[in-house]
Amino acid sequence: MKSMFKQTALAAMIVLSTPALASLAYVSNEKDNTLSIINTESREVVETISVGQRPRGILLSMDHTKLYICASDDDTVQVLDLATRKIVDTLPSGEDPEQFALHPNNKHLYISNEDDAIVTVVDVGTKEVLAQIDVGIEPEGMAVSPDGKWAVNTSETTSMLHWINTDTFEIEKNIVIGQRPRHVEFSKDSKIAWASAEIGGTVHIIDVDNLEQIHEMSFKVPGVNQDRVQPVGIELTSDGKFAFVALGPSNHVAVVDAQTYEVLDYLLVGSRVWQLDLDKDEKHLYTTNGVSGDVSVIDVEDLKVIKSIKVGRYPWGVVIDPSS
């Protein structure tokens, strides 16, 4: 009996002393044509992978087995197998794919083609081009609602959000917002969409049920010229409480109350902050800082930058694998 107790106690000690598996963060470096892989526990780069030319948008498959990469200057979408960390396939994409979004069905990839002024829809399994949808000039941002009903594209020069019905692949409404829209982020319940307008210096809140703007936000970073406050990436917490907005060359991230749209704080990060992603428990936010070539790690509870991680040249996209 005593021996059995010792064995049980020892097993419990081993379980308690075993550290939790860290997540992996993937960062696209558009000037180096590489991906940096960051261990989120040690907060260090553990591997660098060569990919296509000028990688920008990156995203995970729904089952977290693949990473899709917009190789913009190769006019293709690459498929990285996460188990082997090898490029295993390419998908047709149209010219200059910038950003993309995957439908919840894990099949239909909506790709923004800046040079062609179209959105290309590709079946990732068959590699069939399902549709090419004419949109405004210089399409950039791309998002699909979590309920799968809408795909939204932003056209920079036209200053519009194009609302695409995912059943028909047709545009049902265009909404004019601020100058040079760059990114769209949906709330988890698909009821609200947040859209950034880089040159306008604004973020626009859209009621999805009515497809109408209900609020417009602006930002004033203390000590920073207003023309440097350029919203780009947006990240929302899953509980609907907070939004984080990357403010480009202002080198700050805005912390926003997602219910009242009040700006709560501005956090100084690296130079030219582009995109953001929360880790799997949403305790830390990772930002890509293009000009300074690093990733800032923000403690979400304390709202403090706790680490700067050097990556490649001009880091652009970041995505954290919650299953790793």
JONORMO-V708160 format. One record per backbone hydrogen bond with DSSP energy under -1.0 kcal/mol. CO is the residue of the C=O (numbers start at 1). NH is the residue of the N-H. Records with the same first field share a line. If there is no record, write none. Layout:
# JONORMO-V708160
CO->NH / NH
This chain:
# JONORMO-V708160
1->5
2->6
3->7
4->8
5->9
6->10
7->11
8->12
9->13
10->14
11->15
12->16
13->17
23->40
24->321
25->38
26->319
27->36
28->316
29->33 / 34
33->51
34->29
35->49
36->27
37->46 / 47
38->25
39->43
44->39
47->37
49->35
53->73
54->72
57->70
59->68
61->64
65->82
66->61
67->80
68->59
69->71 / 78
70->56 / 72
71->74 / 76
72->75
76->71
77->91
78->69
79->88 / 89
80->67
81->85
86->81
89->79
91->77
96->114
98->57
99->112
101->110
103->106
107->124
108->103
109->122
110->101
111->120
112->98
113->117 / 118
117->135
118->113
119->133
120->111
121->130 / 131
122->109
123->127
128->123
131->121
133->119
137->157
138->156
141->154
143->152
145->148
149->166
150->145
151->164
152->143
153->162
154->140
155->159 / 160
156->180
159->177
160->155
161->175
162->153
163->172 / 173
164->151
165->169
170->165
173->163
175->161
179->200
180->198
183->196
185->194
187->190
191->208
192->187
193->206
194->185
195->204
196->182
197->201 / 202
202->197
203->217
204->195
205->214 / 215
206->193
207->211 / 212
212->207
215->205
217->203
221->224
225->228
226->229
228->230
233->246
235->244
237->240
241->258
242->237
243->256
244->235
245->254
246->232
247->230 / 250
248->251 / 273
251->269
252->247
253->267
254->245
255->264 / 265
256->243
257->261
262->257
265->255
267->253
271->291 / 292
272->290
273->248
274->233
275->288
277->286
279->282
283->300
284->279
285->298
286->277
287->296
288->274
289->293 / 294
293->311
294->289
295->309
296->287
297->306 / 307
298->285
299->303 / 304
304->299
307->297
309->295
313->31
314->30
317->28
319->26
321->324
